[in-house]
């Protein structure tokens, strides 16, 4: 089966599922802690937004208590914490940022407006495929950005001018030059750290937060020997006691327990952003571009308080990668992943092309409430490599809808689904369905969501999109109207030339909604209600990888490129 070019994939092998050593079972359901705009379990007490690059903070340090205020949109609290601790800001992966300084009037002003911050020179060696993160109380108590590279380096960069905030970058080990020897499929570049890390705001023994990073380690020949997860202090990059964790050893043991005899660490790829839920770190794996060797989709679980306690869920069929860059979502009850195609084809559904909830230390309770897959999984999606898992899902809330809490996901073939996360529904048990693009390899992106004055929206990038004005390659906004069931429709499209990953900002949780995305090295902002251009920021940033989302911090939009971070703000 043909696969997508450069950005890496994930995958899986014959039918089995395993929970390795650990407690297993479902965690309590905490949907009330998550809305379109907030998961309180990941909040850090801190100040309101500041336009100063350094920002300043009234916060006193990190904790898990959160910082919120009541919001007018989405029916839930609004996140006023400036730290960005995981991909797309929240466990819902909504990519929704409260930015009082980024109003439509200010960013679109003819005098001033959004411009590249030329005094911010945050450079690093190597290349990044990840989105940056930000901690308001970072090294020495100052704000800092964190970025990882495929050369296996972790950088902390000062928020004021971008200088290195650690004594030196932390290197987790030699980066593989490629997945395997010549003739072996996979990317022809270093495959070290490819995913976006996650930061735990809980204070470590040194009084600072912890950043968790996953990457591949090379053998003496420069190929993948094993996969590891590291835990570092955000203060200086010091490794926490008990880490790193050898994930490949966990996978090998789980494979043996499942009767799988052909596990190869080099066939696994870790592209999907990391998740931290109720003290459990979840790390997803799949395979490489080209579907190398025999691989599986994995969700590996690590108890961060006791990293010797681990578990793993393995997909039941070969292939079935969990690879989308935006990562898995969480409503507080484990994680929800989306898998890709089987690489061998089978008439009996295992775990390909499905949305699946994994809880505890890597456990799937196999009932219809915990997985969904479309009835065309075999003859259409599997048969044509049209991965459901080519895009990351998003959670959102639509007050007045039945159900009001929703999960949105899209297949590569152009079908958009709304699901009930409390009851995913089994085969074809979707809440709503909409064709948003032509059939084929059209959608490979990271979904985001926001609420504006016109209601709830899901945003994504799509090729051959069914846009109202005829635009074909576009950032598309799908309006989700309240109803029983809710009704999705394409509200607007904004043209783009890139396989981008949009985010959204509002000034108060509902007003001044702006959708931001990278377009051929340029930062674009469009009206979240209409899709009309608000601003094309001055200054360019070449080398931003596809599916890399920017972040919004203290009035700045920041994105990771080949060897630098680029920042724009109102000037």
Secondary structure, 3 states (H helix, E strand, C coil): CCCCCCCCCCCECCCCCCCCCCCCCCCCCCHHHECCCCEHHHCCCCCCCCCCCCCCCCCCCCCCCCCEECCCCCCCCEECCCCECCCCCCCCCCCEEECCCCCHHHHCCCCCCEEECCCCCEECCCCCCCCCEEECCCHHHCCEEEEECCCCEEEEEECCCCCECCCCCEECCCCCCECCCCCCCCCCCCCCCCCCCEEECCCCCCCCCEEEEEEEEECCCCEEEEEEEEEEECCCCCECCCCCEEHHHHHHHHHHHCCCCCCCHHHCECCCCCEEECCEEEEEEECCCCCCCCECCEEEEEECCCCCCEEEEECCCCECCCCCCCCCECCCCCEEEECCCECCCCCCCCCCCEEEEEECCCECCCCHHHEEECCCHHHHHHCCCCCHHHCECEEEECCCCCCCEEEEEECCCCEEEEEECCECCEECCCCEEEECECCCCCCCCECEEEEECCEEEEEEEECCECCCCCCCCEEEEEEEECCCCCEEEEEEEEECCCCCECEEEECCCCCCCEEEEEECCEEEEEECCCCCEEEEEEEECCCCCCCCECEEECCEEEEECCCEEEEEEEC
